[in-house]
Structure formats: C-alpha cells, structure tokens
Amino acid sequence: MKRFACRRQFLILLSSASLGVCLRSSAADEAETVRRFLHNYASILHATYTDSWSAACELQQSIEKFLKSPSEEGLKQARQAWIAARVPYLQTEVARFYDGPIEAVEGFVNAWPIDENYIDYTAEAPMAGIINNPQDFAKLTVELLVSVNEKEGEKNISTGWHAIEFLLWGQDLHDDSPGRRSYLDYVKAGDGIRRHAERRGEYLRLITKLLVGHLKQVADEWAPEGKTNYRAGFLIAPAHESLEKVIRGMGAFSGAELGGERTMVAYTTKEQEDEHSCFSDTTHQDMRYDQIGIVNICLGRYQRLDRKEIRGTGLLDVIGKKDAAMASKLQKQLVESLKAIEGIPVPFDQAMKGRDTAPGRLALKRAIDALQAQTKTLAAAAKELGIQLNL
C-alpha cells in the first residue's frame, strides 16, 4: 500500500504515539490545545481532499485511455486506478455528518447501495438502465445524470464512486472473485448489450468528470488561502462550536455509519447489496481506511500520497487535557478496532455468510464490537469536553 510502508508499522505508530498530555492544565492551555487542533484538523482535511482529487484525476486519465482503445489490460488498469483513488477519499469520511462542505455533494459522490438496473444491464434485466434507454435519455450529459440521481428513490444512484465501480466491474455474481464485466461492453457491435457500448463509455466518462469536479469543490472549501470558504468560517467560529462539529461527525461516522450501516447491517442481513463496495470486493479496504481516517484526526497526523507527512495536535491531545486516562483508553481502542477490521477475512461478502460461529462471522462481530466500544468512549470523552453526543 502506498499510504503506509506496512500494516505493522502503522499499528506500531498508533500504539506508541505520544499524547503530549500535561497532568495539570489551565483553561488557557486547554483553549490553546483546541485552537491548535482545529487548525491542524483543517490542514489534514485540505490535504486529504486534495489527494483524493488528485487520485481521481489519475482515475479519469486511466478511464479516458481505456475508452479510447478498450482492452482487457486497459480495463484492469482503470480498475486499479479506482481502487487506488479510494484510499485518500475513504480517509476524508471522518468529516461527515456535521453539515460540512462534503454534505452538499456527498449524495453524488459516495451514495450507496445502488440499484444496478437504474444504470445498466444486469443478468436479470439485459436491456435495463439509462444507458440502454436512448428513447427517454437521448443525450447523456452531466446535468441529466445529476438530475436523475435518487430521483425515484435513494437506491436510484446514477453518479459517484459506486456507479463508476459498477461500470468497471459489473455485477458480482461469483463467490471467488469480484464482478467480471468484459472490456467488450465498451466495444460497439450487434443488437444486444454491446449495441450501446458508446453510450456506456460516455456515461462512464461523464460521471468520472463529475466526481473529479465535486472533489475539487470540497478541497477548495478547506484551502488555507480561502478568505470566505468553509475553512475560514470554521476557524473564526467559537472554538467550542467547531470542536463540537468535529466530534459529532466523528462519533456518528464511527458508530452509526461504519459500525452500523456499513457493518452491522451487512452482518444482520447477509445480503451482498448491503456490502459497501460490492462490485469490486474491496469493502475490506473501505473499512480499513475509514478507520485510519478516524485515527488520523485523533493523532493529528496524515501521510500524503507524495509521502510527506502532516503532524500536529490531535483530538487525543485535546481529550488528554481533560482526562489523560480516557485519552489513553481511546488510543488503545483505536488500535483494537483497526486490528479487528484487518482480521475480517477477504472477501467481505463471503465473511458475512454462514452461521454466527463461522470464522468470518466471528471476525466481523469482533469488528462491530470494537467500533461500538470506540464510539462509546468517544461519546464519554465528548461529555468531558462539554459536548453531548446522541449516538
């Protein structure tokens, strides 16, 4: 992985990170720690969103190359570019759920689960989807695809990471591999599925362009040179208000989203459509880097795609000013959650099947329990800081 030299190195870093906690701190010390944390938080988000935009640009280039001359190798490279581009984006998701700039476009960026039939053919409906319906959707445009996103229901997703994923992999109908869409889907021929190969390519091109634009939009809102962007308002607002947003978003993401919607729901239903990245079988990567995003903010660190590292005050330092023992407890739980997530067998859609005593199910339950414990401690820490979380 580009992000870290190896899994072991990152776990050692997380386990041994110094909290810089003073046994006694004044109100002024606490206020200064919060101020430094908020500035570092903004810097981390700008870097992470910028990396995400940059990686999405590389994905766009790979897709353009593939569409220019479709081939099996070209499709493989586009898939690898999608997987790589997800790594920084997943680490931004810790900044969800407090009405930050991502929320204005998130429904077009990472909405899921999706109804594949809304976009393109499936095994059950070989001529389904917008792509195969030129009668109602004669000309594909960015504006059209934005307008029909979630138009008839929350699963009617027409844009974003997972729409791109579906167009690169196709349905996952196999226990031993992800989706097996052929590159020939993008080569025009005959009267069947390949009849609309050019429309399929144009659809893929347009939603990738849209994704790149949305990520740039959010990155700009966190840019340090902005005078009127979100970052500027975030840093001049009362520190307690901005801190509350950070912790509220992190708590909701750690508990209800990562530990709930993305893990507990799949564990309960055992349905493949409840798996986050179900076409590419990369849900294990989703969970890992989502958790690393939480760790980044807690430690105040982020290693960029160019290997340069941001280091500064983290949320654990803020918590430690109030309760050093609680900060230490949360730090240990961050390690435990990451280890538990990494212990889930790959692929995720096979791990969630079977009886509750099956190894995959047991590993998944351990991850759920670890995330719940982590979230509970985060809520207790928030209370120490005068912030009430309803998680």
C-alpha positions, 0 to 999 in steps of 0.5 A: 500500500502506498499510504503506509510502508506496512500494516505493522508499522502503522499499528506500531505508530498508533500504539506508541504515539505520544499524547503530549498530555500535561497532568495539570492544565489551565483553561488557557492551555486547554483553549490553546490545545483546541485552537491548535487542533482545529487548525491542524484538523483543517490542514489534514482535511485540505490535504486529504481532499486534495489527494483524493482529487488528485487520485481521481484525476489519475482515475479519469486519465486511466478511464479516458485511455481505456475508452479510447482503445478498450482492452482487457489490460486497459480495463484492469488498469482503470480498475486499479486506478479506482481502487487506488483513488479510494484510499485518500477519499475513504480517509476524508469520511471522518468529516461527515455528518456535521453539515460540512462542505462534503454534505452538499455533494456527498449524495453524488459522490459516495451514495450507496447501495445502488440499484444496478438496473437504474444504470445498466444491464444486469443478468436479470434485466439485459436491456435495463438502465439509462444507458440502454434507454436512448428513447427517454435519455437521448443525450447523456450529459452531466446535468441529466445524470445529476438530475436523475440521481435518487430521483425515484428513490435513494437506491436510484444512484446514477453518479459517484464512486459506486456507479463508476465501480459498477461500470468497471466491474459489473455485477458480482455474481461469483463467490471467488472473485469480484464482478467480471464485466468484459472490456467488450461492453465498451466495444460497439457491435450487434443488437444486444448489450454491446449495441450501446457500448458508446453510450456506456463509455460516455456515461462512464466518462461523464460521471468520472468528470463529475466526481473529479469536479465535486472533489475539487469543490470540497478541497477548495472549501478547506484551502488555507488561502480561502478568505470566505470558504468553509475553512475560514468560517470554521476557524473564526467560529467559537472554538467550542462550536467547531470542536463540537462539529468535529466530534459529532461527525466523528462519533456518528461516522464511527458508530452509526455509519461504519459500525452500523450501516456499513457493518452491522447491517451487512452482518444482520442481513447477509445480503451482498447489496448491503456490502459497501463496495460490492462490485469490486470486493474491496469493502475490506479496504473501505473499512480499513481506511475509514478507520485510519481516517478516524485515527488520523484526526485523533493523532493529528497526523496524515501521510500524503500520497507524495509521502510527506507527512502532516503532524500536529495536535490531535483530538487525543491531545485535546481529550488528554487535557481533560482526562489523560486516562480516557485519552489513553483508553481511546488510543488503545481502542483505536488500535483494537478496532483497526486490528479487528477490521484487518482480521475480517477475512477477504472477501467481505461478502463471503465473511458475512455468510454462514452461521454466527460461529463461522470464522468470518462471522466471528471476525466481523462481530469482533469488528462491530464490537470494537467500533461500538466500544470506540464510539462509546468512549468517544461519546464519554470523552465528548461529555468531558469536553462539554459536548453531548453526543446522541449516538 
